[in-house]
Amino acid sequence: MSDDINKKVINIFSRHNSELPPVNNERVKFYAGFNYVKLLKDSNGNKFNAESLVKYSKTCHYIVRVMRELDGEVVLYNYDVPNDDLFKFLKSFEENTLDGKIIEIEKYFPEGLA
């Protein structure tokens, strides 16, 4: 997904106020405890292509920064998590297989894959 779309969505959430009218028919909605905005087209006005999105997702990795206390000191662990394993990684915190506090999740593309 392009940075333009990400910035647009972030702007919609930061503008979110029940008194504001929707911009470009985009409304912030709420489901399962989270706000969301449904996107129908990319920043160029093209409809999304499922095959292209799946191909893109396969190249994406995340650096997940986890804070822990170790011997009285605060330390950060940086995990390299492929897109397909992100939910499994997050679930391991819920199941107490991993512990700590997730500080940040940053998307990146390993060299040679993109």
Z-matrix of the N, CA and C atoms (Angstrom, degrees):
N
C 1 1.441
C 2 1.519 1 108.03
N 3 1.298 2 117.06 1 142.48
C 4 1.456 3 119.60 2 -176.93
C 5 1.519 4 111.63 3 -76.52
N 6 1.335 5 114.93 4 156.20
C 7 1.467 6 120.18 5 177.43
C 8 1.514 7 111.09 6 -62.89
N 9 1.350 8 117.96 7 -30.65
C 10 1.463 9 121.23 8 178.99
C 11 1.526 10 110.83 9 -60.28
N 12 1.326 11 117.21 10 -43.57
C 13 1.466 12 120.93 11 179.56
C 14 1.519 13 109.52 12 -65.65
N 15 1.347 14 117.27 13 -43.50
C 16 1.463 15 120.25 14 179.73
C 17 1.517 16 110.92 15 -59.70
N 18 1.331 17 117.69 16 -45.10
C 19 1.469 18 121.46 17 179.89
C 20 1.523 19 110.55 18 -63.58
N 21 1.335 20 116.44 19 -39.31
C 22 1.459 21 120.66 20 -179.60
C 23 1.532 22 110.52 21 -63.28
N 24 1.331 23 116.43 22 -44.32
C 25 1.460 24 120.80 23 -179.93
C 26 1.527 25 110.15 24 -65.95
N 27 1.329 26 117.31 25 -43.19
C 28 1.464 27 120.62 26 178.13
C 29 1.519 28 110.06 27 -60.27
N 30 1.336 29 117.53 28 -41.80
C 31 1.459 30 120.79 29 178.58
C 32 1.528 31 111.03 30 -62.86
N 33 1.314 32 117.37 31 -38.82
C 34 1.468 33 120.77 32 178.93
C 35 1.522 34 109.58 33 -62.57
N 36 1.345 35 117.62 34 -44.08
C 37 1.457 36 120.27 35 -179.98
C 38 1.523 37 111.21 36 -66.96
N 39 1.333 38 117.24 37 -40.14
C 40 1.466 39 118.77 38 -178.55
C 41 1.525 40 111.68 39 -70.04
N 42 1.319 41 118.13 40 -27.07
C 43 1.465 42 123.31 41 177.28
C 44 1.516 43 112.13 42 -81.93
N 45 1.326 44 115.72 43 -13.95
C 46 1.461 45 121.42 44 -171.39
C 47 1.518 46 111.54 45 -53.59
N 48 1.309 47 114.43 46 122.31
C 49 1.456 48 121.97 47 179.70
C 50 1.519 49 105.17 48 -160.12
N 51 1.287 50 116.58 49 133.07
C 52 1.466 51 119.51 50 -176.03
C 53 1.529 52 112.11 51 -62.45
N 54 1.330 53 117.50 52 -18.93
C 55 1.453 54 120.35 53 -179.47
C 56 1.523 55 112.94 54 -87.53
N 57 1.344 56 117.59 55 -14.36
C 58 1.461 57 120.23 56 -178.08
C 59 1.526 58 110.44 57 -85.85
N 60 1.338 59 118.11 58 139.33
C 61 1.464 60 119.61 59 174.56
C 62 1.521 61 109.95 60 -72.92
N 63 1.335 62 118.56 61 155.89
C 64 1.464 63 119.83 62 178.77
C 65 1.528 64 110.38 63 -66.04
N 66 1.333 65 116.34 64 150.25
C 67 1.461 66 122.65 65 176.84
C 68 1.520 67 107.22 66 -106.15
N 69 1.319 68 117.59 67 129.18
C 70 1.472 69 122.54 68 -178.77
C 71 1.527 70 112.14 69 53.42
N 72 1.314 71 116.95 70 36.61
C 73 1.472 72 123.41 71 179.80
C 74 1.521 73 113.66 72 59.75
N 75 1.334 74 118.09 73 19.77
C 76 1.460 75 121.26 74 177.92
C 77 1.516 76 108.14 75 -96.62
N 78 1.289 77 115.77 76 119.52
C 79 1.459 78 120.77 77 179.87
C 80 1.523 79 108.73 78 -115.66
N 81 1.320 80 114.72 79 139.35
C 82 1.451 81 119.31 80 172.51
C 83 1.517 82 106.50 81 -78.32
N 84 1.320 83 115.71 82 126.60
C 85 1.457 84 121.78 83 179.11
C 86 1.519 85 108.70 84 -117.04
N 87 1.305 86 116.20 85 168.85
C 88 1.456 87 122.60 86 -176.08
C 89 1.516 88 108.58 87 -129.02
N 90 1.351 89 116.12 88 130.14
C 91 1.455 90 119.96 89 177.69
C 92 1.532 91 108.31 90 -153.85
N 93 1.306 92 117.21 91 138.40
C 94 1.465 93 124.63 92 175.92
C 95 1.528 94 112.08 93 54.48
N 96 1.336 95 116.42 94 31.50
C 97 1.454 96 120.05 95 176.44
C 98 1.517 97 115.36 96 89.75
N 99 1.349 98 117.96 97 7.46
C 100 1.457 99 121.01 98 -175.87
C 101 1.523 100 111.20 99 -136.11
N 102 1.326 101 115.67 100 145.07
C 103 1.465 102 121.09 101 171.50
C 104 1.523 103 109.15 102 -79.19
N 105 1.320 104 116.45 103 147.20
C 106 1.462 105 120.37 104 177.18
C 107 1.524 106 109.98 105 -151.93
N 108 1.323 107 114.82 106 161.70
C 109 1.459 108 122.89 107 172.56
C 110 1.517 109 106.44 108 -129.33
N 111 1.324 110 117.58 109 128.83
C 112 1.461 111 122.34 110 178.46
C 113 1.522 112 108.80 111 -85.03
N 114 1.335 113 117.04 112 127.67
C 115 1.457 114 122.40 113 177.61
C 116 1.520 115 109.02 114 -105.48
N 117 1.314 116 116.61 115 127.99
C 118 1.459 117 121.48 116 179.86
C 119 1.516 118 112.65 117 -99.06
N 120 1.349 119 116.90 118 -25.01
C 121 1.460 120 121.38 119 -177.55
C 122 1.517 121 109.52 120 -140.48
N 123 1.346 122 116.15 121 158.66
C 124 1.461 123 120.35 122 177.83
C 125 1.529 124 109.99 123 -79.42
N 126 1.324 125 116.46 124 -177.84
C 127 1.466 126 120.40 125 -176.08
C 128 1.526 127 112.98 126 -65.98
N 129 1.344 128 117.54 127 -15.57
C 130 1.467 129 121.64 128 176.85
C 131 1.525 130 112.58 129 -93.28
N 132 1.309 131 117.20 130 1.35
C 133 1.457 132 120.97 131 179.53
C 134 1.516 133 114.04 132 86.86
N 135 1.333 134 117.63 133 8.18
C 136 1.467 135 122.07 134 -179.79
C 137 1.527 136 110.75 135 -91.01
N 138 1.326 137 116.27 136 144.52
C 139 1.464 138 120.41 137 174.50
C 140 1.520 139 108.67 138 -67.32
N 141 1.330 140 115.70 139 151.14
C 142 1.452 141 120.74 140 -179.81
C 143 1.523 142 110.89 141 -71.88
N 144 1.334 143 115.94 142 148.22
C 145 1.450 144 123.37 143 179.01
C 146 1.525 145 107.63 144 -114.50
N 147 1.322 146 117.14 145 119.00
C 148 1.465 147 121.79 146 -175.04
C 149 1.522 148 111.89 147 -58.01
N 150 1.318 149 117.48 148 -44.98
C 151 1.471 150 121.00 149 -178.56
C 152 1.536 151 110.81 150 -61.28
N 153 1.313 152 117.02 151 -43.09
C 154 1.471 153 120.86 152 179.41
C 155 1.521 154 111.77 153 -65.45
N 156 1.333 155 116.96 154 -40.68
C 157 1.455 156 119.99 155 179.37
C 158 1.526 157 111.83 156 -65.43
N 159 1.329 158 117.50 157 -40.54
C 160 1.460 159 120.86 158 178.85
C 161 1.529 160 109.94 159 -66.54
N 162 1.330 161 117.11 160 -42.05
C 163 1.469 162 121.36 161 178.00
C 164 1.529 163 109.99 162 -60.61
N 165 1.319 164 117.05 163 -43.73
C 166 1.461 165 122.52 164 177.56
C 167 1.525 166 110.42 165 -60.16
N 168 1.323 167 117.03 166 -44.85
C 169 1.465 168 120.89 167 -176.99
C 170 1.522 169 112.37 168 -63.29
N 171 1.323 170 117.01 169 -31.35
C 172 1.465 171 120.99 170 -179.49
C 173 1.526 172 111.66 171 -67.51
N 174 1.334 173 117.88 172 -25.08
C 175 1.466 174 121.25 173 -178.60
C 176 1.523 175 112.54 174 -88.93
N 177 1.309 176 116.91 175 -10.97
C 178 1.456 177 122.12 176 -172.68
C 179 1.519 178 111.74 177 -89.10
N 180 1.326 179 116.24 178 135.67
C 181 1.457 180 123.37 179 172.86
C 182 1.525 181 107.84 180 -124.10
N 183 1.325 182 115.72 181 166.30
C 184 1.458 183 121.30 182 177.29
C 185 1.522 184 109.19 183 -129.93
N 186 1.321 185 115.67 184 139.05
C 187 1.456 186 121.42 185 166.98
C 188 1.523 187 105.08 186 -94.88
N 189 1.316 188 116.57 187 116.92
C 190 1.458 189 121.23 188 179.28
C 191 1.526 190 106.83 189 -106.72
N 192 1.331 191 115.20 190 116.76
C 193 1.463 192 121.15 191 -179.33
C 194 1.525 193 108.64 192 -94.50
N 195 1.330 194 114.89 193 123.08
C 196 1.461 195 121.99 194 -177.36
C 197 1.524 196 108.88 195 -120.37
N 198 1.326 197 115.85 196 129.04
C 199 1.465 198 121.64 197 178.23
C 200 1.526 199 109.32 198 -95.48
N 201 1.318 200 114.65 199 135.69
C 202 1.462 201 121.37 200 174.95
C 203 1.521 202 108.48 201 -139.06
N 204 1.326 203 115.03 202 157.54
C 205 1.469 204 120.35 203 170.83
C 206 1.510 205 107.25 204 -100.39
N 207 1.335 206 114.97 205 129.43
C 208 1.455 207 120.89 206 -178.18
C 209 1.526 208 107.66 207 -134.99
N 210 1.311 209 116.58 208 117.44
C 211 1.470 210 121.85 209 -179.41
C 212 1.523 211 111.91 210 53.38
N 213 1.337 212 116.87 211 41.95
C 214 1.455 213 121.69 212 177.35
C 215 1.518 214 114.91 213 78.83
N 216 1.309 215 118.08 214 3.44
C 217 1.467 216 121.74 215 178.69
C 218 1.523 217 109.64 216 -116.73
N 219 1.324 218 114.95 217 149.97
C 220 1.459 219 120.54 218 176.24
C 221 1.524 220 107.78 219 -89.19
N 222 1.337 221 115.99 220 128.61
C 223 1.468 222 121.38 221 179.30
C 224 1.525 223 109.13 222 -128.45
N 225 1.320 224 115.82 223 154.86
C 226 1.469 225 122.19 224 175.76
C 227 1.516 226 109.18 225 -112.77
N 228 1.310 227 115.40 226 136.52
C 229 1.456 228 122.70 227 173.33
C 230 1.523 229 106.48 228 -111.64
N 231 1.324 230 117.25 229 131.07
C 232 1.463 231 122.20 230 177.33
C 233 1.527 232 108.42 231 -107.49
N 234 1.316 233 116.83 232 112.77
C 235 1.461 234 122.14 233 179.65
C 236 1.523 235 109.63 234 -99.36
N 237 1.324 236 116.45 235 136.19
C 238 1.466 237 122.56 236 172.98
C 239 1.523 238 106.57 237 -94.14
N 240 1.340 239 116.28 238 112.04
C 241 1.464 240 120.90 239 -174.72
C 242 1.529 241 109.47 240 -121.25
N 243 1.341 242 118.09 241 115.13
C 244 1.464 243 119.99 242 175.01
C 245 1.533 244 110.31 243 -63.05
N 246 1.317 245 116.74 244 150.66
C 247 1.458 246 122.28 245 -177.88
C 248 1.533 247 112.28 246 -50.58
N 249 1.323 248 117.02 247 -44.14
C 250 1.466 249 120.58 248 -177.29
C 251 1.532 250 113.02 249 -65.24
N 252 1.339 251 118.14 250 -18.85
C 253 1.460 252 121.82 251 -178.46
C 254 1.522 253 113.64 252 -104.08
N 255 1.332 254 117.99 253 2.03
C 256 1.461 255 120.49 254 -174.43
C 257 1.528 256 112.27 255 -61.31
N 258 1.334 257 118.54 256 -45.78
C 259 1.462 258 120.44 257 -179.90
C 260 1.523 259 111.35 258 -64.41
N 261 1.329 260 116.81 259 -40.17
C 262 1.462 261 120.79 260 178.25
C 263 1.534 262 109.92 261 -62.67
N 264 1.335 263 116.92 262 -41.36
C 265 1.454 264 121.54 263 178.61
C 266 1.531 265 110.84 264 -62.10
N 267 1.336 266 116.86 265 -48.40
C 268 1.466 267 120.63 266 -179.57
C 269 1.529 268 111.50 267 -63.65
N 270 1.321 269 116.23 268 -38.07
C 271 1.467 270 120.25 269 -179.83
C 272 1.526 271 111.18 270 -65.25
N 273 1.319 272 117.44 271 -29.03
C 274 1.467 273 120.15 272 179.54
C 275 1.532 274 111.52 273 -63.84
N 276 1.336 275 118.05 274 -24.99
C 277 1.461 276 120.83 275 174.60
C 278 1.526 277 110.07 276 -73.36
N 279 1.313 278 116.33 277 -40.46
C 280 1.462 279 120.64 278 178.55
C 281 1.522 280 111.16 279 -63.80
N 282 1.329 281 115.77 280 -36.91
C 283 1.461 282 121.17 281 -178.68
C 284 1.525 283 112.73 282 -87.47
N 285 1.345 284 117.03 283 3.14
C 286 1.466 285 123.64 284 179.44
C 287 1.520 286 114.06 285 62.94
N 288 1.342 287 117.51 286 23.67
C 289 1.455 288 120.85 287 171.32
C 290 1.524 289 108.58 288 -73.45
N 291 1.328 290 116.13 289 -39.30
C 292 1.466 291 123.44 290 172.78
C 293 1.517 292 107.77 291 -115.28
N 294 1.332 293 115.18 292 151.41
C 295 1.456 294 118.47 293 177.42
C 296 1.524 295 109.59 294 -131.44
N 297 1.312 296 115.14 295 171.91
C 298 1.455 297 121.70 296 -177.94
C 299 1.513 298 109.67 297 117.94
N 300 1.310 299 114.96 298 -175.10
C 301 1.463 300 121.14 299 179.68
C 302 1.515 301 108.65 300 -118.54
N 303 1.330 302 115.89 301 124.54
C 304 1.464 303 119.88 302 177.30
C 305 1.522 304 107.68 303 -70.47
N 306 1.316 305 115.86 304 123.24
C 307 1.455 306 122.55 305 -177.79
C 308 1.520 307 110.94 306 -96.57
N 309 1.332 308 116.62 307 -39.04
C 310 1.466 309 119.92 308 -174.85
C 311 1.525 310 109.47 309 -159.23
N 312 1.314 311 114.81 310 147.91
C 313 1.461 312 121.62 311 171.95
C 314 1.523 313 105.92 312 -126.46
N 315 1.326 314 115.98 313 117.55
C 316 1.457 315 121.33 314 -176.09
C 317 1.535 316 109.76 315 -119.87
N 318 1.311 317 115.83 316 129.54
C 319 1.466 318 121.35 317 179.52
C 320 1.527 319 109.55 318 -80.75
N 321 1.328 320 116.64 319 140.90
C 322 1.456 321 120.58 320 172.87
C 323 1.522 322 109.05 321 -151.94
N 324 1.324 323 115.04 322 165.12
C 325 1.456 324 121.61 323 179.30
C 326 1.517 325 108.14 324 -120.79
N 327 1.339 326 118.08 325 113.53
C 328 1.464 327 119.62 326 178.96
C 329 1.531 328 110.94 327 -59.57
N 330 1.323 329 115.61 328 144.19
C 331 1.467 330 119.23 329 179.37
C 332 1.529 331 110.22 330 -59.67
N 333 1.298 332 115.54 331 143.29
C 334 1.448 333 120.85 332 178.44
C 335 1.519 334 113.99 333 90.37
N 336 1.348 335 118.49 334 -17.97
C 337 1.462 336 120.76 335 -179.65
C 338 1.519 337 112.05 336 -94.96
N 339 1.302 338 116.71 337 -33.11
C 340 1.475 339 119.69 338 -174.35
C 341 1.500 340 112.09 339 -82.68
